Amino acid sequence: MAGIAIARDARSIALQSGAAGIDPSVIGMNAAALGYLKPVEGALLEEVIDVAVILNALRALRIVPRGAPVDAVVSAAAPPNP
């Protein structure tokens, strides 16, 4: 059941990232089309949006299955000792 919980959490993060990326981009494109943004400003805004979405998506790396012992998750993620 842990796999289902991880998949559910990852899907939630993906949907959040999609909405967080598409909505501001559409608003920015409309603002640019109406002349409120210069091309350079629009490009910089798009890059800021992209970085924010990538940082949000990186939360998926920290998904811990519900009910899993914390030390087991930490030891699985730790690099092996020589």
N, C-alpha and C positions, 0 to 999 in steps of 0.2 A: 504494500500500500504506500510505501514511502515514495516509490517512483511516480505514482499518480499525484501525490501531494507536490512533488517537485515540478512535475509537468504543469499542474494547475497554477502554481506560483509563477513559473516561467512564462506561461501564457498571459497571465495578468500583467506582468512587467512588459511583455512585448506589446500588448494592447495599449498600455499607458504610454509607452515610448512612441508608438505610432500616432496616437492622438496628439501627444505633446509635440511631435514633429510636423504633422500635417496642418493642424489648426493655425499655428503662428505663421507657417509658410504661406498658407492661403491668404491670411490677413496681410502679410507683407507684400505678396504679389498684387493684391488689390490696391494697396497703398501706392505701390510703384506704378501700377497702370493708371492711377488717377493723378500721378505726378507729385505725390507727397514724399517719395523716396527717390534719391538719385541712384543710378546703377551701382556705384561703389557702396553706398549705404545699404542697398538691398543685398549685395553680395556678402558684406560683413555681417549683416543681420542673419543671413542664412547660415553662415559659418558658426555663429554663436548658437543658433538653434541646433545645428548638427552636433556640436560639442556637448550641449546640455542633454540631448537625447542619448548620445553614446554613454555619457556618465550615468544616466538613469538606467540604461540597459545593463551596465556593469553590475548592478545590484543582483542580477541573476547568478553571479558567481558566488554570492554569499547565502544562497538558499540552503537551509538546513532542514532535512526531513523532520517532520513533527514526531516526537517521541524517541528520536535517536539520541543516544548519550553524547554529550558535548565533547568529551575526551576522544571518542571514536571518530567524530567528524574532524576534530583538530589533528589527530594523528594521521588520518587519511589524507589530509591536505598538506601536511608537513613534508618537506623534502627528506629523503632517506639520509641517515647518518653514515659516514664512511667507516 
